Amino acid sequence: MRKENTMNIYDELENLKARARSNPELAHELLATREMKNPVSAFCRIAQEHGCTFSAMDLVSAGEDSYAAMRRSTNGGGENSPLLQGEDDLYEMFLIELT
């Protein structure tokens, strides 16, 4: 069941990104979350206001799950895998792709 939720998060993020690219106000609002005290929570609140269903914990968990799968698939996984800095942060990756 967790994997299904992760796929939904990716789909929702792609849809949100498409909407933000065509709506400068939404894009600005999402990018402005970087300056907030709790940026991921603020981001998720805005996303939920625009139809997304994921929570901050869902977002963090999906990023960690994706990163763990990526590490397992490179060089046999484990400690021999290259450090993929930031690859587990779906929030930051979303904002980078939006800019």
C-alpha positions as CSV (number, residue, x, y, z in Angstrom):
1,M,0.0,0.0,0.0
2,R,2.9,2.4,0.7
3,K,4.2,2.1,-2.8
4,E,0.8,3.2,-4.2
5,N,0.8,6.3,-2.0
6,T,4.3,7.1,-3.3
7,M,3.2,6.9,-6.9
8,N,0.3,9.2,-6.1
9,I,2.7,11.7,-4.6
10,Y,4.8,11.8,-7.7
11,D,1.7,12.2,-9.9
12,E,0.4,14.9,-7.7
13,L,3.7,16.7,-7.7
14,E,3.8,16.6,-11.5
15,N,0.3,17.9,-11.8
16,L,1.0,20.7,-9.2
17,K,4.2,21.7,-11.1
18,A,2.3,21.9,-14.3
19,R,-0.4,24.1,-12.7
20,A,2.3,26.3,-11.1
21,R,4.1,26.8,-14.4
22,S,0.9,28.1,-15.9
23,N,-0.1,30.1,-12.8
24,P,2.6,32.6,-11.7
25,E,0.8,33.3,-8.4
26,L,0.8,29.7,-7.4
27,A,4.4,29.3,-8.5
28,H,5.4,32.4,-6.4
29,E,3.4,31.1,-3.4
30,L,5.1,27.7,-3.6
31,L,8.6,29.2,-4.0
32,A,8.0,31.5,-1.1
33,T,7.7,28.6,1.3
34,R,11.5,28.4,1.3
35,E,11.4,31.5,3.5
36,M,8.9,30.2,6.0
37,K,9.6,28.8,9.4
38,N,8.3,25.3,8.5
39,P,8.7,25.3,4.7
40,V,7.7,21.7,4.0
41,S,4.5,22.0,6.1
42,A,3.7,25.3,4.3
43,F,4.3,23.7,0.9
44,C,2.0,20.8,1.7
45,R,-0.7,23.1,3.0
46,I,-0.6,25.1,-0.3
47,A,-0.5,21.8,-2.3
48,Q,-3.6,20.6,-0.4
49,E,-5.4,23.8,-1.1
50,H,-4.8,23.0,-4.8
51,G,-6.1,19.4,-4.6
52,C,-3.1,17.4,-3.5
53,T,-3.7,14.8,-0.8
54,F,-0.2,14.2,0.6
55,S,1.1,15.4,4.0
56,A,4.6,16.5,5.0
57,M,5.3,13.0,6.3
58,D,4.2,11.5,3.0
59,L,6.5,13.8,1.1
60,V,9.5,13.1,3.3
61,S,8.8,9.3,3.3
62,A,8.4,9.2,-0.5
63,G,11.7,11.0,-1.0
64,E,13.5,8.6,1.4
65,D,12.0,5.6,-0.2
66,S,13.0,6.8,-3.7
67,Y,16.5,7.6,-2.5
68,A,16.9,4.2,-0.8
69,A,15.8,2.4,-4.0
70,M,18.2,4.5,-6.0
71,R,21.1,3.6,-3.7
72,R,20.3,-0.1,-3.9
73,S,20.4,0.0,-7.6
74,T,23.8,1.7,-7.9
75,N,27.0,-0.3,-7.5
76,G,25.3,-3.0,-5.6
77,G,23.9,-0.6,-3.0
78,G,25.1,-0.1,0.5
79,E,28.2,1.7,1.4
80,N,29.8,1.4,-2.1
81,S,27.0,3.5,-3.6
82,P,27.9,7.1,-4.5
83,L,26.5,9.9,-2.3
84,L,23.6,11.4,-4.1
85,Q,23.2,14.5,-2.1
86,G,19.7,16.0,-2.0
87,E,18.1,13.2,-4.0
88,D,15.9,12.4,-1.0
89,D,14.4,15.8,-0.8
90,L,11.3,15.9,-3.1
91,Y,10.4,19.4,-1.8
92,E,13.7,21.0,-2.8
93,M,13.8,19.0,-6.1
94,F,10.3,20.3,-6.9
95,L,11.2,23.9,-6.3
96,I,14.4,23.6,-8.3
97,E,12.4,22.2,-11.2
98,L,9.8,24.9,-10.9
99,T,12.4,27.7,-11.1
